[in-house]
Amino acid sequence: MNLKIKNTITCIVELLQAKQWRTIYDYDFRKEIAPNEIEESLALIESDLNLLPQEELDRFDFYETNKESEIIVEVNLWYNNQRSNYTLSCIVRNNNNYKDR
């Protein structure tokens, strides 16, 4: 299960780097944040977004939701090759049980 989550997070960060706001929105099953809101949020940060190093992917946090097939995943983003205080939070859906992490 961890590998699927890590791959999902990596994909999202790659799309953020490529400024593919609409693609990120299209993948979002809840459609809570519009493409322009994603763009505006990242424009406030005047640094270069980096891919996450493996050690960051290995320490993501997750929280259960009220739906058994969903978890909230949080991971710190990296800018200018440094861990930042900014986080990527997303809901990951799967039919598997996440309790085994």
N, C-alpha and C positions, 0 to 999 in steps of 0.2 A: 504494500500500500504506500509506503513512504516514497518509493520510486515514482509512482503516478503523481503524487502531490508535488514532488520536486520537479518533475517534468512540466507540470502545469505552471508552477511558479516561474520556472525558467522561460517558458513560452510567453507568459504575460510580460516579464521584464524585457524580453527581446522585442515584443510588440511596442512596449513603451519607448524603448530606445529608437525604434524605427518610426515613431510618431504615428502609429497606425491606430488612431483613436477610434475610428469607426469599426475596425475589426475587433478591437477589444469590446466595444459596445455590443457588437453582433454576437460575440461568444457569451456575453453576460445573460444568463437565463432570467434574471430578475429585472434587468433594464432600469436600474435605479440611478445610474450616473450617466448623463448624456455625454457624447463625445467631446463637446466643447468644454464641459466641466472638467473632464480628465485633462484636457490640454491646458486649461487655465490653472489648474492645481499644480501641474508640473512646471508651468512657466514661472511660477513664483520662486522656484529653486534655480539659482544661477550657477549650476554646476553640471558636469557631465555624469549622466547615469551609467553605471557599470553593471555588467553581469554579476550575479552573486557568486562569490567563491564557494567552493564545496562546503567549507566549514560553516558558512552561514546557512546553507541549505540543510545541513545536518542538525541545526538547532532551532528550526522554526517552532513557533508555539501554535497549539491548536486548542480550540474550545468547542465543546459540544453545543448544539443548538437544540431547539425543541423538536427537531425532526431527526430521526435516527439515521437517515441517509445523507445528512449534511453536517459538515463541520466548518467552523471559521478558522482560517489559517492566517497567521501573521508572521511576517519576516521583515527584518530591517533591510532597507534599501542601501545600496552603496553608491556614493558619489565621489568622483575624483580619487578612486581606489581606496576609499575609507568608509568604514561603517558609519552610517548616519543615524540621526534620531527619527528619520522619516520611516514609516512602515507601509508595507503593502498588506492590506487586509482583503481577503476574499473568501467567499463561501465555495467550498468544494463539495460536489455532489457525487455520490457513489452508492451502489446497492450493497457494497460490502460493509462489514462492521468495522468501525474505526477504533474501537476500544483496544485493539491489539497494537495500534500505531506501528 
